[in-house]
Amino acid sequence: MNNLMTLLASPLTYIVRMTFAVLLVSLLTNCQQLVPTVERSENWPQSAGPNGSWKVTTDQPIPHEFSVRTGQNIIWTMDLLEVGQGGITIWGDHIFLTVMKPLYEVPEKKERQTHTILALCIDAKSQEILWQREIVGTTKSPYFYGFSDSTTPAPVTDGEKVWFFNASGKIVCYDFAGNPLWERAWKPVDHIGKTHYPFNKQFEPILHGDLLINMESYMSEDGTREYGWNYLYGLDKITGEVRWISEDGVTHYCTPVFNTTADGVPAMLIGRGAHHKVPEAPMGYSLVDLRNGTTLWRYETDEGMAMYNATWTPKKALWFTERENVIHQVDAQTGELIDKISLVDQVTVHTYDTTTQQYTRLENHHFSDTSFVFPAWYSNIIVDDKCYFMCFKPTRGYRMANAVPEYSFARVDLKTQKVEYLEVPVQYDLVNDEKQYLWKQDLKTETKNIRELDVAFDKRSQRDGWVWNFNGNPIVINNKLFYTTMSGMVYCFDTSADAFDENALLSVSDLGPKGKTWTLNAPSYADGKLYHRTSKQLICVGK
């Protein structure tokens, strides 16, 4: 024992021990850098959440049922300066979002458009605006547009800086005190020759490492890219300089989705093909390597359109169709078609009988040959081995009279290919604080800002969110899936349910009064609270 103590106390041994300690600290530091980032619920740094998937796990209680009408599980509400529809970004006590340039009177219809937005930094504790900045673009978007507007992209933050996006053609980087650090402008395409493209910008920016991924129109005729097409731009988050531009174009209707390939390559899936003669071709998918913008594979098809979230896992990518009644399963490693899942054959349908006030279940059902299932745009999301989406309802016009089923959500098992549909209530009335659900009713919602001014450019924006509009993306918290419709109804489903029946519907909540609430927002979650917004208010939900 004494000899051992003497040895340990010797200068040579001391040097060895110190060297070992330094090596150990270095090893532990490197190991920490190699460990994948854990999905954190304390912050929501971008529209797609902490890991770009619109999904998060948490040990905090999840406020899945709430009501602005009654105050149930509402921590606070805050009036907003003007309508907007972009996502809510949260870091600590800082809330970042954008609104359209405020209107204080109802102008002529042609003036109900703007290229200017306000970037807001809000204190979550006091609900005070810490600072606001005006961001001016070039291409005007309508107010209360039921599809998208200049505020559609959510801000992005890394906890030190925040990047605000004006879909009308401007990015500005600020520090948390609101000091501008850099800005970048581009010209969104609205015309090529005589072809006009409506203002439909569905891209959501992604922060990956030190890269800020944006979608921009390529307006140079230098031969390296197609003039007027949209591409992914990999920008240096510190300087705004372009590091790469994707090889392939992306239709501005498509929402590219981030993930990592089976080989560990960070990538985004982008799509081409949509309404209004979008120029990007050929129709289908490209998987883009985020390290350099090169294309890993391409998938081409003559069915469907890229007006969906480009959902994929390291194994499969899903391509959606509007009228062909199938979902394409594509190999995410090769881009080759695996198979097509029928949305109309041998399906299970849960419908609500308003006479008996009970659900009926149809097994192995086949919809008529003249009917078709129209998955609602941007409603598709993969949770584990199942894909969920909302169904557009049947309606006159817009080639949708034969759409089925009505007022329903769907769950598709990607392994067994079992397809289930569940009808849900459209709205509810409150009678003595009790919900009286409304079924199978074509309802409308008003388009007024916080000053009770109806400044909507397009009357189609007064729909209920079940037909021909762009609702906000769904999000998943643990096993709870949240969908929001334009009329301010929030549906929560249990993704762990064995059957996609009435027991899988956990709750139907509201963001405000019936017929007077309007939103196109995707909710955000942070530190036990759910954040949402309408045309009038910012809303904090929690226990």
N, C-alpha and C positions, 0 to 999 in steps of 0.2 A: 504493500500500500504506500509506504513512504517513498519507495523508488519511483512509483507511478506519479505521485504528487510532484516529485522533483523534476521528472521528465516533462510534465505538463507546464511547469513553471519556467522551463528553459527558454532563452530567446528564440532558438530555432523553432521550437514547438509553437511559440506565440505567433511567429510569422506564418507558420503553416495554418494555425487556427484562423488567423485573420484573413488569409487568402481563401480558405474554405468558406468563411462567412460571406466574403464579397461574391464568390462564385455562386453561393446559395441564393443570395439576394438577387443576383443577375438572372439566375435560372427561374426563380419564382416570378420575376417581372416579365420575362419572356413568355412563361407559361400563361400568365394573365392575358398577355396580348394575343395568344393563340386560341384562348377559349372563346367560342362564339358569343356574341352579345345576347344576353338574356332579354326576353320580351319584358319590358318594364311598363308598369301601369302608372307610374308617378307623373309621367309627361306624355303628351301626344304631339310629337314634333312636326307632323305633316298630316295631310288629309288621310293617307293610308296607314297612319299609326306608326308605332315605334320601329317596326320591321318591314314596313311597306306592304303589308298583307291585308290591312283592314281588320286584323285579328289581334287580340291581346289576352294574356292570362294574368290573373290577379288573385290575391288572398283577401282583398277588400270586399265588403258587401256590395252587391250589384243592384242598383235601384231600377228594376225592370218594369215596375208599374208606377205611373205617376199621372197627375192631371194639373194643368195650369188653370183649368176652370174651377177646381175645388181647392187647389193648393196642396194636394196630396204629394208628398215627397218632393216638393219644390223648395229649394233652399233660398233662391232669390231669382228675380227677373230684372232686366235692365232695358230701358227703351233705347232703340238704335236710331241713329241719325237719318238713315234711309234704308231702303230695301237693298238686299244683297243675297247671294246664294252660295258663296264659297265656304269651305270648311273652316273649322275653328281650331287654331293651333295653341297649345298650352305648354308652358314651361314654368314650373313653380307657380308663383302667383301672377305670372304674366299671361294674358290672353291676347292673341293676335288674330285679327280678322279684317275683312275689307267690306265697305259699303259703296254703293253708287254715289255720285255727286248729288247732294241733297237738293230736292225740289220743294219750293215753298208756295207754289201755285201750279195749277194744272195747265200746262202749255198746249199748243196745237199738237196733234198727233205726231207730226214729223219731228217735233222738238222733244219728244219723249224718248230720246236716245242720247247717249253720251259716250265719250272715250275716256272719261275722268273718274277715278275712284279715290276714296279716302282709305289710307292704311291706318288702322287703329291699334294702339297698345292700351289694354285695359287692366286695371288692378283687380284681381279676383276677390280680394278681401273687401274693398270699399266700393267696387263697381264704378270706379271713376276712370275717365279717360286720362291716362298718363300723358300721352301725346298722340297727335294725328298728323298725317302727312298726305299731301295731294300728289297723286301719281297720274300723269297725263299720257295717254297712248295716242294712236292715230285712227283706228277703225272704230266707229261708233257701234254700240250695242244697245238694244232696247231695254227699257225699264219693265220689270215684272214679266220678262220673257220666260215662257214655260219650257224653255230648252236650255239656254245658258246665257250668260252676260259677261261683262268685263271682270266681274268679281269671282267668276267660277273657280279658278285655281286657288287653293288654300295657300297661306304663307307657309314657309319652312324655316325651322330654327335648329341650331345646334347647342343652344344654351348660352351662347355668347353673341351671336349675330342672328338676325332674322332677315329673310329674303321675301319681299312682297312681290306678287305677280299681278299685273294688269293684262288680261287676255287681249286687250286692245293693242298690245305691243310694247310693254315696258317691264323690266325687272329693276328693283332698287334694293340694295343691301344696306341695312342699318345696324348700328349697335343697339344694345338694349335701352340706351338713353335717347334713341331716335335720331342720332347723328348719321347722315348718309355717308357710306363708305365707297360705293360704286354703283353705277347703273348701266343698263344695257337696253337698247331699243331695237325693235325690228318692225317690219310691216306685215301684219297678218294679211293673208290673201283674201280678197273679197270678190275679185273679178279676174278671170283670164279670158281675154277677148270679150265675147258677148255673154259668157256664162257667169251668172251671179251665184255666189255661195252665201247662204244665210249665216248669221253669226252663231255657229255651233262649235264651241271650243271645249272639248271634254277631257283634255289632257290634265293630269295632276302631276306637278313636279315632284321629283324624288331626290333626296339627299343621300348619296352613297359615298361614304368616306369623305374625301375632299372634292368630290364631284357633285355638281348640281345639274340634274338632268331636266332639260326643258324641251318643249316642242316649238319649233319656229318654222316659218315659211322661208323657202330658199328663193330669193328674188333676184338672183344674179344669173345672167345668161353666159356663164363662162364654160359650159360644157361638162363640168364635173358633177353636177346634180341637175335634176329636172326643174326648170323654171316654174315657180308657183306651187311646187309640191311641198309638203310638210315633212320635216325630218326631226329625229332626236338630236339635240345638241348637248354634248358633254362640256360643261363650263367649270372652270376653276372657281371654287366657292369663295376664295380670298380676293381674286382679282376680276372675275367675270370673263376672263379670256377663254376663247374657244380651244378646247383640247382636241375634240374630234366631232365630226358630224356623221351620223349613221349612214351606212351604205344604201339602205333601203328607206323608202318613204313610208309615212304613216298618215292615214286619213284622220283629219281632225275630229271626226266623230268617235274614233276609237279611244278607249282609256287603256293605255299600256299598263302592264302589271309587272312588278319586280319580283324576282325569286332567284334562287341559286340552282344551277344544274346539278345533276347527279355527280358530276366531276368537280363540283365546287366553284364553278364559274358564275360570277354575278351577272345577271342578264335581265333584259326586259323584253316581253313579248309585245309586238306591235302588229296592227292589222290595217288592211286596205280594203276599200269597197264600201260604198254607202249611197244614200239618197243624194239627190241634187247634183248628179254627174261629177262627183269628186274625181280628180284626175289620177290619183295615185293608183298604180296597177303593178302586177296583176293582183286580182282579188285573192286575199288569203292572209297568212301570217308570215312574219319573220321574227326569229329570235336573235336579239342584238346583244353582243358581248359588250358589257359596260367598261371593260378595260380599254377598248380602242374603237368601239362603234362598228366593228365588222359584223357580218351576218353569219351566224352559226348554222342555220338552216332556213329553208323556206317551205311553206305549204300553200299550194294553189288549189282553188276550188271555183266552181261555177254556181254554188249554192250559198244563200245567206248573205249577210253583210257584217262589216266590222263595227257595228254600232252597239258594242257590248264591252264589258270589262274583259280584257284579254287574259282570262283566267287560266292558270297552269300550275302544275306541281313539277317536281323533278322527274316524274314519270309520264304525266299526261298533260296535254293542252286541250281545251275545249273550244270548238268553233260553233257558234250559234246561228240558227237560221230563223227567218221571220215567217215563211209560209211553207217551207218544205217538210215541216213536222219531224225534224231530226236534229240531233246534236252530233257533231263529228268528234270522235276521240282520236287525238293525234299523238304519236309517240314524241315526247318532249326531248328525247335524245337524238332523234333522226329527222323529225318533221314528217314522217310517213303516216298515212291514215291507218288507224287500227281497226275501227269499225264505226257504225252509225247507230245511235240509240233512237228508237222510235218514241215519239211523244204522244202517239195516238193509239197504238196497238197494245192490248193486254195491260191496260193501266188501271190503277185504283183511284176512284173518285169519291171524295167525301163532300156531299152537298148538304145545304141546310134547307129543311122543309119548313116554310113559314107557317103552314097550317098546323102541323103537329108540334112545331117548335123543337124539332129534334134533327140530328144529323142522320142521313142515310148513306150507306156505303155500297159502292158498286165495285165488284171485283172482276178482273179480267175484262174490263170494258174496252170497247172499240168505238171511237168517235166516228161519226158518219164520214163518208168519203168526200163530202163537200165542205167539211169543217177543217179548221186548222188551229193549232196552238201557236200563239204569238208571244214568246217570252218578252217581257217588258225590258226595254233598253236599260243597261247598266245595273240591272237587278241581280245578275248572276254572281255567285260566290261559291267557292269550294270549301267545305268544312270536313276534315278527315277524308273519307272516301265517298262523300255525298255532295252533290251540287244542288243549290237552291236558286230559285228565281221566282219572280212575280209574273203573273199572266195579264196581258192587256185584255180588257173585256170586249165583248161584241158591241159594235155600234155602227150606225149608218155612216157612210162616208169613209174615207181613208182605207177603203178596201178591206174593212174589218167586220162586216156584217155577220160572217160565219165563224168568227173567232170563238174558241172554247178553251176552258170553262170560264164562267163568269166570276169575277171578284175572287180569284183564287191565287194561292201560292203553290209552288211545286217543289218536290224533292226527288232527285234522281240518284239512285244508288249506282255508282260507277263500276262496281264489281258485278253485281247481279243484274244491272240494267232495269231494275224495278222502278217504275215511275208512279208517284202518288201526287194527287191534287187535293187541296184543302180549301174550301170556300170560307171566307171570313166576313164579318160584318163590315159595312161600308163606313158607318158612323155610329154615334149614339147620342141620344138625348139624356139629360140628367133630370130625373124626377125624384125630388126629395133626396138628392145626392146618390140615387141609385141609377145605374146605367141601364137604359133601355136601348138595346142594339137595333140598328136599322140595317136591313138586308136588301140586296138586289135593287137599290135605288140609284138613279142617275142624279147626282148632286152637283152643286156648283159652290165655289168659294170666291169671296170678293178679293179684289186686288187694290188694297189701300195701304199707304204707308203710315207711319206713326202720327202724322198730322191729319189722318183720315182723308187724304187726297188720293183719288183713283188716277194714278199716273201710268197705268198699263198701256203699253204700245199695242199689244195683241190680245184680243178678247179670248183666244184659245187658252190663255193663262188662267181662266176662271173655271177650269175643269176640276175634277176631284182627284186627279192623279192616277186614274185607272185606264187612261187611253191617250196615246200619242203625245207624250210629254217625257221629259227627262227628270225623273225623281232622283234624289240623292242616293249615293251608294250605300249598301248595307254594311254594318260592322258586326263583329262577333266579340263578345266578352265572355271568356270561359266557354260555357255551352249555351250561351244566350245570344240569339241572332236578332238584330234590330233592323226593321224596315220602316221607312218614313214615306208617306205620300204627300202630294202637293197640298192637300187640304189639312195637313197638320196632324194626321193620325199616325201613331207609332205602334207597330205590331212586333211583339217579341215571341220568338219560338224557341223551344227546347231542342237543341241539336242532338241531344243524347236520347231522345224518345225513340222507342222501338218502332212505332208506327207514326206516320205523319197524319194524325187525325186531330180531333178537337182537343185531345189531351196534350198535344204538342204546342198548341197555342197558349202561351203562358199569360198574355195580357194584351189588351188594346188600350193605349193611352192617348192623351191629347196634348197638343201644344198651344191650345187656346180655344176660344168659342167656336161652336159649329157654324160653318159658313162664313166666318170672318177671319180665318187663319190661313196663311199662305207660306209655303216653304219649299225650297228645293235643296235643302241642306243635308249633308251626311253628318250624323252626330259624332262627337269625340268623347273619349273617356280618359280621365286622369284622377288618380288618388281617391278612388271611391266615389267620384262624381261623374255624371253624364252631362255634357254640354250640348245644347241645341240652339237653333235660332229660327226665327220666322221673319216675315217682312217688317215686323214691328219690334221684336224683342230678342234679346239674348237671354237664355234660360239655363239655370244651373239646377240639376236634379240630383238628389241624394237622400240618404236616410236621415 
